[in-house]
Amino acid sequence: MDVAPWIPVVMIAASVPFLLSMSRVLYRSVLATWWPTAAGSVEHVDLKTTPGDDGPMYTVEVRYRYSAAGQEHVGEAISFGYRGSSNARGNAALHEHLKTASRVQVRYNPRNPGQAVLACGVRPRDIGGLGFAAVFVIGPAGFLLPSSIAITAATSVAFSLAALFFLMPPEDLLRIAVLERHA
């Protein structure tokens, strides 16, 4: 099958920002594992449901207060890259986990103490997202270099990693350290 040579180039160019974005999420999430921690008090937790073209989207919203660098801060981030999903059960479990918490461990950026997350580290969904993005960069490259076995192998690996994105539940709740629960 002949493909116009500009089509893979356009696909790669359009996909590189997504790949860079997923790489940044993974990098920041790993970096946060070395950030200092502070005890934070949970002020608000809600599970939002919004309609979508492919069904409802569920997002857990949280607000917590913590002290760092001698100042009070308010955080709302659960983890880098968390935007909710269509996974009702996973987001309900995350909501329940946070709703019953009165105090949680907060990881804050020592260079910018106002930046904080509750969960960090490498998650299968992050690796899967990176693989998903890589499919759209590596795959079209195969059309530019059709005889390359390395491109075929790399595409297969990227597809395998991408499967993690769709098959793994968000396990942010497993990484959130609850220091105290409501009585």
C-alpha positions as CSV (number, residue, x, y, z in Angstrom):
1,M,0.0,0.0,0.0
2,D,1.4,3.3,-1.0
3,V,1.0,6.2,1.4
4,A,1.7,9.8,0.5
5,P,5.0,10.6,2.3
6,W,3.6,13.7,3.9
7,I,0.9,11.8,5.8
8,P,3.2,10.1,8.3
9,V,5.2,13.3,8.7
10,V,2.0,15.2,9.6
11,M,0.9,12.3,12.0
12,I,4.3,12.4,13.7
13,A,4.3,16.2,14.0
14,A,0.8,16.2,15.4
15,S,1.7,13.4,17.9
16,V,4.9,14.8,19.3
17,P,3.2,17.3,21.6
18,F,1.1,14.5,23.1
19,L,4.2,12.4,23.6
20,L,6.1,15.3,25.3
21,S,3.1,16.0,27.5
22,M,2.9,12.4,28.7
23,S,6.7,12.4,29.3
24,R,6.3,15.6,31.4
25,V,3.6,14.0,33.5
26,L,5.8,11.0,34.1
27,Y,8.9,13.1,34.9
28,R,7.0,15.4,37.3
29,S,5.4,12.4,39.0
30,V,8.7,10.7,39.6
31,L,10.4,13.9,40.7
32,A,7.6,14.5,43.3
33,T,8.6,11.3,45.1
34,W,11.7,13.2,46.4
35,W,9.7,16.2,47.5
36,P,9.3,16.9,51.2
37,T,6.0,16.0,52.9
38,A,3.7,17.9,55.2
39,A,0.5,16.9,56.9
40,G,-2.5,18.4,55.2
41,S,-6.1,18.8,56.3
42,V,-8.8,17.8,53.8
43,E,-11.3,20.6,53.5
44,H,-13.5,19.5,50.6
45,V,-14.0,16.3,48.5
46,D,-16.5,15.9,45.7
47,L,-17.2,13.4,42.9
48,K,-18.3,15.3,39.7
49,T,-20.1,13.6,36.9
50,T,-20.2,15.3,33.5
51,P,-21.8,14.0,30.3
52,G,-19.5,13.1,27.5
53,D,-19.9,11.8,23.9
54,D,-18.9,8.3,25.0
55,G,-20.6,8.3,28.3
56,P,-20.2,10.1,31.6
57,M,-16.8,11.3,32.9
58,Y,-16.1,11.1,36.6
59,T,-13.7,13.5,38.3
60,V,-12.7,13.7,42.0
61,E,-12.2,17.2,43.3
62,V,-10.3,17.7,46.5
63,R,-9.1,20.8,48.4
64,Y,-6.5,20.5,51.2
65,R,-4.6,22.9,53.4
66,Y,-1.0,22.4,54.4
67,S,2.0,24.4,55.8
68,A,5.3,24.6,54.0
69,A,8.2,27.0,54.1
70,G,6.5,28.9,57.0
71,Q,3.3,29.6,55.0
72,E,-0.2,28.2,54.7
73,H,-1.0,26.8,51.2
74,V,-4.1,25.3,49.6
75,G,-3.8,22.5,47.1
76,E,-6.2,20.8,44.8
77,A,-4.1,18.4,42.8
78,I,-4.4,14.7,43.4
79,S,-1.5,13.7,41.1
80,F,0.1,15.0,38.0
81,G,-2.0,14.0,35.0
82,Y,-5.2,13.2,36.9
83,R,-8.1,14.6,35.1
84,G,-10.7,12.0,35.9
85,S,-12.0,9.3,33.6
86,S,-15.0,7.2,32.5
87,N,-14.0,4.6,35.2
88,A,-16.9,5.0,37.6
89,R,-15.7,2.4,40.0
90,G,-12.1,3.6,40.2
91,N,-13.1,7.3,40.7
92,A,-15.8,6.3,43.3
93,A,-13.1,4.4,45.2
94,L,-10.8,7.4,45.1
95,H,-13.6,9.6,46.2
96,E,-14.5,7.3,49.1
97,H,-10.8,7.1,50.1
98,L,-10.5,10.9,50.3
99,K,-14.0,11.6,51.7
100,T,-13.3,9.6,54.9
101,A,-9.8,11.3,55.4
102,S,-9.4,14.3,57.6
103,R,-5.6,14.5,57.3
104,V,-3.4,13.4,54.4
105,Q,0.3,13.4,53.5
106,V,1.0,16.2,51.0
107,R,4.1,16.3,48.8
108,Y,5.1,19.8,48.0
109,N,7.7,21.3,45.6
110,P,10.6,22.7,47.8
111,R,11.3,25.4,45.1
112,N,7.6,26.3,44.8
113,P,5.8,25.2,48.0
114,G,2.4,26.2,46.6
115,Q,2.7,23.3,44.1
116,A,1.7,20.0,45.8
117,V,0.2,16.6,45.1
118,L,-1.3,13.8,47.1
119,A,-0.1,10.9,44.9
120,C,3.2,10.5,43.0
121,G,5.5,8.0,41.4
122,V,5.3,5.8,38.3
123,R,1.8,4.4,37.7
124,P,1.0,1.8,35.0
125,R,-1.5,4.3,33.5
126,D,1.3,6.8,33.0
127,I,3.5,4.3,31.3
128,G,0.5,3.2,29.2
129,G,-0.2,6.8,28.2
130,L,3.4,7.3,27.2
131,G,3.2,4.1,25.1
132,F,-0.1,5.3,23.6
133,A,1.5,8.6,22.6
134,A,4.6,6.7,21.2
135,V,2.4,4.6,18.9
136,F,1.4,7.7,17.0
137,V,5.0,8.8,16.7
138,I,6.7,5.4,16.0
139,G,3.9,3.8,13.9
140,P,3.9,6.4,11.2
141,A,7.7,6.3,11.0
142,G,7.3,2.7,9.8
143,F,5.7,4.2,6.6
144,L,8.8,6.4,6.1
145,L,11.2,3.4,6.7
146,P,9.1,0.4,5.6
147,S,12.0,-2.1,5.7
148,S,13.0,-1.3,9.3
149,I,12.4,-4.2,11.7
150,A,13.3,-1.9,14.6
151,I,10.3,0.4,13.8
152,T,8.0,-2.7,13.8
153,A,9.4,-3.9,17.1
154,A,9.2,-0.5,18.7
155,T,5.6,-0.2,17.5
156,S,4.7,-3.5,19.1
157,V,6.3,-2.5,22.4
158,A,4.4,0.9,22.3
159,F,1.1,-0.9,21.6
160,S,1.7,-3.2,24.5
161,L,2.5,-0.3,26.8
162,A,-0.6,1.6,25.4
163,A,-2.8,-1.4,26.5
164,L,-1.8,-0.5,30.1
165,F,-3.5,2.9,29.7
166,F,-6.8,1.3,28.9
167,L,-6.6,-1.8,31.1
168,M,-5.2,-0.5,34.4
169,P,-7.5,1.3,36.8
170,P,-6.3,4.6,38.3
171,E,-4.6,3.6,41.5
172,D,-4.0,7.1,42.8
173,L,-5.9,6.1,45.9
174,L,-3.4,3.4,46.7
175,R,-0.6,6.0,46.8
176,I,-2.4,8.6,49.0
177,A,-1.3,8.4,52.5
178,V,-4.2,9.0,54.9
179,L,-2.8,10.2,58.2
180,E,-6.2,10.4,60.0
181,R,-9.8,9.5,59.2
182,H,-13.0,11.1,60.5
183,A,-14.3,9.5,63.6
